[in-house]
Amino acid sequence: MSDLASNTSIILRLELAKTPGSFAEIAGAIGQAGGDIIAVDMIHAGKQSTTRDITVNLMGVPASEITDAIRHMPGVTLVNVSDPTFLAHLGGKIETQPKMPIKTREDLSKVYTPGVAKVCMAIHENPASAFSLTIKRNTVAVVSDGTAVLGLGDIGPEAAMPVMEGKAMLFKQLAGVDAFPLCLASKDTEEIIRTVKLLSPAFGGINLEDISSPRCFEIEERLKQELNIPVFHDDQHGTAVVLLAGLLNALKIVGKTTSDIRVVVTGIGAAGVSIVKMLLAAGVKHLIAVDREGALCRTRTYSNPMWSWIAERTNQGLKEGLLSDVIQGADVFIGVSRKGVLKLEDMKRMASDPIVFAMANPEPEIEPELAEPHVRVLATGRSDYPNQINNVLCFPGMFRGALDCRATTINEEMKLRAAWAIASVVSDNELTDQYIIPSIFNDKVVPAVRLAVIQAAIDTNVARRIPPEFRQVN
């Protein structure tokens, strides 16, 4: 079991001899080692001993300090140490369930043979009916090759599965969308594209996830061109949509507009590229993109075609140099790079009422405690600080809307309106510098995004179905 010290709690299964005060001694030893007992469960009681599960909050101390404190206590046997996170993953986190029971021959004939034959032929004669007669209308494939997983990097398709399963859970719980993880044993761009195309008849949408840059750009673009169902790389566009939602509300607080602000974006990978595109589409005119080679500028040549695209459309002043050279006077800093990129002295050189989105995970570009006294609005990618920029605010509602109107694609207008919808969930009365973005558990988010996405799809002629609630208006 890996690095128990990094977890917040552990479960100790102990066999205790029945002697007076034995449990009190154990509780004292755990407390002395720095742990906090938060639950005790009786597993077995015998004449000579009892077996108990003790859940301990580690309070930041390594698990080994807790286990060492009790391992050699007389009358105590440490049977097992469990990690609650691992327990939640045993056997995987999702399963399939039939929508109706099969109890009689008639039931069997309707869902399988012979009744299913006429449904098959109906789809054969009209392939579009697969959206109404199969799981296609409500099912998304979550596709990854495991090359850019969270902050873990290239860990392979098997190790990526827990993340994709978790994403499938969020799809279902938040938006009622059935999703299935497909982790592919290939890093070859053409092979991945071909595989997804071959699998696509079973799905109403494709959610690409944790595919490394720059391959992710070509994979998504090609699939969007060659499939007639929505394809959405969440690491790119989900991040950009939620970032824009937060920025729109942050600008309300400081009284600035997208057309006037000066923005610096650092970390021009998958998310960074999409953020730049989204900001330009939202009306930002003064933007500098910075990566490891410094500020992207059209006076230079880049091997990465996306960097060349960005360089041609940003940095109108042709500024060159590192982040510290170009951040002077910036209204907004957006980071999707790595820990420590933004220095305090550089942040102090930003414009008045600076807005800082330090979204590197798990360690932001600048320590929030260090930055907070010097910024007007601060956002991160972490849940333990205010204003978390989390993709979960986007993709469930985005696909719910796209599936409900049977969109052929997810276009820029749909993404822009999703951002406005997320921002609108925070009312003017609620809006503060500590609350610019709704919680992922806010049940108003998915319906708002869904409605915005469907309307945008209808307006841009990519909807193949008009949901009933839109027929009276349109």
C-alpha positions in Angstrom: 0.0 0.0 0.0 1.6 3.3 -1.1 2.4 6.2 1.1 -0.1 6.0 3.9 1.5 9.1 5.3 0.0 11.2 2.6 -3.6 10.2 3.5 -5.8 12.0 6.0 -6.9 8.9 7.9 -6.2 5.2 8.4 -8.2 2.3 9.8 -6.4 0.0 12.3 -7.7 -3.4 12.9 -6.6 -4.4 16.4 -7.0 -7.6 18.4 -7.1 -6.7 22.1 -6.7 -8.9 25.1 -9.6 -8.4 27.6 -7.7 -6.6 30.3 -8.8 -3.6 32.3 -7.8 -0.3 30.7 -6.4 -1.8 27.5 -8.4 0.4 25.2 -7.6 3.5 27.2 -3.9 2.8 26.8 -4.2 2.4 23.1 -6.2 5.7 22.8 -3.5 7.4 24.9 -0.7 6.0 22.7 -2.5 7.1 19.5 -3.0 10.6 20.9 0.5 10.8 22.1 1.8 10.0 18.6 -0.3 12.8 17.2 -3.3 10.9 15.9 -7.0 11.6 16.6 -9.5 8.7 17.0 -12.7 9.5 15.1 -14.5 6.1 15.1 -14.3 2.8 16.8 -16.2 -0.3 15.4 -16.5 -3.6 17.2 -15.8 -6.4 14.7 -15.7 -9.5 17.0 -16.0 -10.1 20.7 -14.7 -13.3 22.3 -14.1 -14.5 25.8 -10.3 -13.7 25.7 -10.1 -10.9 23.2 -12.0 -8.4 21.1 -11.3 -7.2 17.5 -11.9 -3.6 16.7 -11.5 -1.2 13.8 -10.2 2.1 14.9 -10.3 5.0 12.4 -7.6 7.5 13.1 -7.2 11.0 11.7 -3.5 11.4 11.0 -3.5 15.1 11.7 -0.5 15.4 9.3 1.7 12.9 11.0 3.0 9.8 9.1 1.0 6.7 9.6 4.1 4.8 10.7 4.3 6.9 13.8 0.8 5.8 14.8 1.4 2.1 14.0 4.8 2.1 15.7 3.2 3.5 18.8 0.9 0.6 19.3 2.6 -2.3 17.4 4.6 -3.5 20.5 2.1 -2.8 23.2 1.4 -5.8 25.4 -1.9 -7.5 24.7 -2.3 -5.8 21.4 -2.0 -7.4 17.9 -2.1 -5.1 14.9 -4.0 -7.2 12.4 -4.2 -4.8 9.5 -3.8 -1.2 8.4 -6.3 0.0 5.8 -6.5 3.2 3.8 -10.1 4.3 3.3 -9.3 5.6 -0.1 -8.1 2.2 -1.3 -11.2 0.6 0.3 -13.4 2.8 -1.8 -11.7 1.5 -5.0 -11.9 -2.2 -4.2 -13.4 -3.9 -7.2 -13.7 -0.6 -9.0 -16.2 2.2 -8.4 -18.8 1.7 -11.1 -21.0 -1.1 -12.3 -23.7 -1.7 -14.9 -27.3 -2.4 -14.0 -30.3 -3.4 -16.2 -33.2 -1.0 -16.4 -35.7 -3.8 -16.1 -35.8 -7.3 -14.6 -35.8 -10.4 -16.8 -38.2 -12.8 -15.0 -40.2 -14.5 -17.7 -39.9 -15.8 -21.2 -41.8 -12.8 -22.4 -39.3 -10.5 -20.8 -36.5 -12.4 -22.4 -38.1 -12.3 -25.8 -38.6 -8.5 -25.6 -35.0 -7.6 -24.6 -33.2 -10.4 -26.4 -34.3 -13.0 -28.8 -36.6 -13.1 -30.8 -38.1 -9.6 -30.2 -34.8 -7.7 -30.4 -34.5 -8.6 -34.1 -37.2 -6.1 -35.2 -35.5 -3.3 -33.2 -32.2 -4.2 -34.8 -33.8 -3.9 -38.2 -35.4 -0.6 -37.4 -32.0 0.8 -36.6 -30.5 -0.8 -39.7 -33.1 1.0 -41.8 -32.7 4.3 -39.9 -29.3 4.5 -38.1 -30.4 7.7 -36.4 -32.9 5.8 -34.4 -30.0 4.3 -32.4 -30.2 7.6 -30.3 -33.6 6.6 -29.1 -33.5 2.8 -29.1 -30.0 2.1 -27.5 -27.8 3.5 -24.8 -26.2 5.8 -27.3 -28.5 8.7 -26.4 -27.2 8.9 -22.8 -23.8 7.3 -22.9 -20.3 8.9 -23.0 -17.0 7.3 -23.5 -14.3 8.6 -21.2 -11.1 7.9 -23.2 -7.5 8.2 -22.0 -4.1 6.8 -22.8 -2.8 7.5 -19.3 -0.1 9.9 -20.5 -1.0 13.0 -18.6 -2.9 11.9 -15.4 -3.6 14.6 -12.9 -0.2 15.6 -11.5 1.2 12.1 -12.0 2.1 12.3 -15.7 2.6 9.2 -17.9 1.5 6.4 -15.6 -0.1 4.1 -18.3 -3.7 3.1 -19.1 -4.2 0.6 -16.2 -3.1 3.2 -13.6 -5.3 5.8 -15.2 -8.5 3.7 -14.7 -9.3 4.9 -11.2 -9.4 8.5 -12.4 -11.6 7.6 -15.4 -13.9 5.6 -13.1 -14.3 8.6 -10.8 -15.1 10.8 -13.8 -17.9 8.3 -14.8 -19.3 8.5 -11.3 -19.4 12.3 -11.5 -21.2 12.1 -14.9 -23.9 9.9 -13.4 -24.4 11.6 -10.0 -24.3 15.2 -11.2 -26.0 14.9 -14.6 -27.6 11.5 -15.0 -25.2 10.7 -17.9 -24.0 7.1 -18.2 -20.2 7.1 -18.8 -17.7 4.3 -19.3 -13.9 4.5 -18.9 -11.9 3.3 -21.9 -8.2 3.4 -21.2 -6.2 2.6 -24.4 -2.9 0.7 -24.5 -1.4 3.0 -27.2 0.3 6.3 -27.4 0.1 6.4 -31.2 -2.0 9.3 -32.4 -3.4 7.5 -35.5 -4.1 4.3 -33.5 -6.0 6.2 -30.8 -8.1 8.1 -33.4 -8.9 4.9 -35.3 -9.8 3.1 -32.1 -12.2 5.8 -30.9 -13.8 6.0 -34.3 -14.4 2.2 -34.3 -16.0 2.4 -30.8 -18.1 5.5 -31.5 -21.3 3.8 -32.7 -22.1 2.8 -29.1 -21.7 6.3 -27.7 -23.4 9.6 -27.9 -20.3 11.6 -27.0 -16.6 11.3 -26.4 -14.8 12.8 -23.4 -11.1 12.8 -24.0 -9.1 12.8 -20.7 -5.5 13.0 -19.6 -3.8 12.7 -23.0 -0.5 14.5 -23.2 0.2 17.7 -25.2 0.6 18.3 -28.1 -0.9 14.9 -29.3 -4.2 15.8 -27.6 -4.8 18.7 -30.0 -4.6 16.6 -33.1 -6.6 13.7 -31.6 -9.4 16.0 -30.6 -9.4 18.0 -33.8 -9.4 14.9 -36.1 -12.1 13.2 -34.1 -14.3 16.3 -34.2 -13.9 16.4 -38.0 -14.5 12.7 -38.6 -17.3 11.9 -36.1 -20.8 13.3 -35.9 -21.0 13.2 -32.1 -19.6 15.7 -29.5 -15.9 15.3 -28.8 -14.6 17.2 -25.8 -11.1 17.2 -24.3 -11.9 18.2 -20.7 -8.4 19.0 -19.7 -8.4 21.7 -22.3 -11.9 23.0 -22.5 -13.4 22.2 -19.1 -10.6 24.1 -17.4 -11.0 27.0 -19.8 -14.8 27.2 -19.4 -14.6 27.2 -15.6 -11.7 29.6 -15.6 -13.6 32.1 -17.7 -16.7 31.8 -15.4 -14.5 32.7 -12.4 -12.8 35.5 -14.2 -16.1 37.0 -15.3 -17.2 37.3 -11.7 -13.8 38.4 -10.5 -13.9 41.3 -13.0 -17.3 42.3 -11.6 -15.6 42.7 -8.2 -12.7 44.9 -9.4 -14.9 46.8 -11.9 -12.8 45.9 -15.0 -13.9 44.5 -18.4 -12.5 41.8 -20.6 -11.6 44.2 -23.4 -9.5 46.4 -21.1 -7.6 44.0 -18.9 -4.0 42.9 -19.4 -3.7 39.1 -18.9 -0.6 36.9 -18.6 -1.1 33.1 -19.0 1.8 30.8 -18.0 1.9 27.1 -18.9 0.9 26.7 -22.5 0.1 23.0 -22.6 -3.3 21.5 -23.2 -5.2 23.7 -20.7 -3.2 26.8 -21.4 -3.8 26.7 -25.1 -7.6 26.3 -24.6 -7.6 29.1 -21.9 -5.9 31.5 -24.3 -8.4 30.6 -27.1 -11.3 31.0 -24.7 -10.1 34.4 -23.4 -9.6 35.7 -26.9 -13.1 34.5 -27.8 -14.5 36.2 -24.7 -13.1 39.6 -25.8 -9.7 39.8 -24.1 -7.4 41.9 -26.3 -4.3 42.3 -24.3 -2.8 38.9 -23.5 0.7 37.4 -23.2 1.3 33.7 -23.1 4.4 32.4 -21.3 6.0 29.0 -21.3 9.4 27.5 -20.6 11.0 29.4 -23.5 9.5 32.7 -22.3 6.8 34.9 -23.7 5.4 33.6 -27.0 6.0 36.2 -29.7 5.4 36.1 -33.5 9.0 37.3 -34.1 10.2 33.8 -33.1 9.7 30.3 -34.6 8.2 27.4 -32.7 8.1 23.7 -33.4 4.8 23.4 -31.5 2.1 24.5 -34.0 -0.2 25.7 -31.2 2.5 28.0 -29.9 2.8 29.5 -33.3 -1.0 29.9 -33.5 -1.0 31.7 -30.2 2.1 33.8 -31.0 0.3 35.2 -34.1 -2.7 36.3 -32.1 -1.4 37.6 -28.8 1.4 39.8 -27.4 0.7 42.8 -29.6 3.5 44.7 -28.0 6.0 42.0 -29.0 7.4 41.7 -25.5 10.1 39.1 -24.9 11.6 37.5 -21.8 10.5 35.4 -18.8 7.4 35.8 -16.7 9.1 38.4 -14.5 9.9 40.5 -17.6 6.3 40.7 -18.9 4.1 40.7 -15.8 4.5 44.4 -15.0 1.1 46.1 -15.1 -0.9 42.9 -15.7 -4.4 42.9 -14.3 -4.7 39.1 -14.3 -2.3 36.2 -13.8 -3.4 32.8 -14.9 -1.2 29.8 -14.1 -1.5 26.2 -15.3 2.1 25.4 -15.0 4.0 24.4 -11.8 4.8 25.3 -8.2 6.8 28.5 -7.6 6.5 30.0 -11.0 5.0 33.3 -9.7 7.3 35.2 -7.3 5.9 37.6 -4.7 8.0 40.4 -5.9 6.6 39.9 -9.5 3.1 39.8 -8.2 3.5 43.1 -6.5 4.3 44.6 -9.8 0.9 43.8 -11.2 -1.8 46.5 -11.7 -4.1 47.6 -8.8 -6.6 45.1 -7.6 -4.7 42.1 -9.2 -6.5 38.9 -9.9 -4.5 35.7 -9.5 -5.6 32.3 -10.7 -2.8 29.9 -9.6 -4.2 26.5 -10.7 -1.2 24.2 -10.7 -2.0 21.0 -8.7 -1.3 20.0 -6.0 1.1 23.0 -5.4 0.0 26.3 -6.9 2.3 28.7 -8.8 2.5 30.8 -5.6 1.6 29.8 -2.0 -2.0 31.1 -1.4 -1.1 32.3 2.1 1.8 34.3 0.6 -0.3 35.8 -2.2 -3.6 36.5 -0.4 -2.5 39.8 1.4 -1.5 41.2 -2.0 -4.3 40.3 -4.3 -7.9 41.3 -4.7 -9.2 37.9 -5.9 -7.3 34.6 -5.6 -8.4 31.3 -7.1 -6.6 27.9 -7.2 -7.3 24.4 -8.4 -7.5 23.1 -4.8 -10.6 22.3 -2.7 -9.0 23.5 0.6 -8.9 27.1 -0.5 -11.8 29.4 -1.7 -12.6 29.8 -5.4 -11.6 26.3 -6.7 -11.5 26.2 -10.5 -12.8 22.6 -11.0 -13.7 21.0 -14.3 -16.6 19.2 -12.6 -18.5 22.5 -12.9 -18.4 22.1 -16.7 -18.4 18.6 -18.2 -21.5 17.1 -16.6 -23.8 19.9 -17.8 -22.0 20.3 -21.1 -22.6 16.7 -22.1 -26.1 16.7 -20.6 -27.0 19.5 -22.9 -25.2 18.1 -25.9 -26.8 14.7 -25.5 -30.3 16.1 -24.9 -30.2 18.1 -28.2 -28.1 15.4 -30.0 -25.5 18.0 -30.9 -23.1 17.0 -33.7 -20.2 18.8 -32.0 -19.3 21.1 -29.1 -18.4 24.5 -30.5 -16.9 27.7 -29.1 -20.3 29.3 -28.6 -21.5 26.4 -26.5 -18.4 26.7 -24.3 -18.7 30.5 -24.0 -22.4 30.2 -22.9 -21.5 27.4 -20.5 -19.0 29.8 -18.8 -21.6 32.6 -18.5 -24.1 30.1 -17.1 -21.7 28.9 -14.4 -20.9 32.5 -13.5 -24.6 33.4 -13.3 -25.2 30.8 -10.6 -23.3 33.1 -8.2 -25.8 36.0 -7.7 -24.7 39.6 -7.2 -25.8 39.3 -3.6 -23.6 36.3 -3.1 -20.6 37.5 -5.0 -17.5 38.3 -2.9 -13.7 38.0 -3.4 -14.0 34.6 -1.6 -16.9 33.3 -3.7 -16.6 33.9 -7.4 -17.4 30.4 -8.5 -20.1 28.0 -7.3 -19.4 24.8 -5.4 -19.3 21.6 -7.4 -22.2 20.4 -5.2 -24.4 23.4 -6.1 -27.4 21.7 -7.8 -28.1 24.8 -9.9 -25.0 24.4 -12.0 -25.8 21.4 -14.2 -29.3 22.7 -15.2 -28.0 26.1 -16.0 -25.1 24.8 -18.1 -27.5 22.3 -19.8 -29.9 25.1 -20.9 -27.2 27.4 -22.1 -25.5 24.6 -24.1 -28.7 23.5 -25.8 -29.7 27.1 -26.7 -26.2 27.7 -28.1 -26.4 24.4 -30.1 -29.8 25.4 -31.5 -28.6 28.9 -32.4 -25.5 27.6 -34.2 -27.4 24.9 -36.1 -25.6 21.9 -34.5 -28.6 20.5 -32.7 -30.4 17.5 -34.3 -33.2 17.5 -31.8 -35.1 20.3 -30.1 -36.0 19.3 -26.5 -39.6 19.9 -25.6 -39.0 22.9 -23.3 -37.3 24.8 -26.2 -40.0 24.1 -28.8 -42.3 26.9 -27.6 -39.6 29.5 -27.6 -37.9 28.5 -30.9 
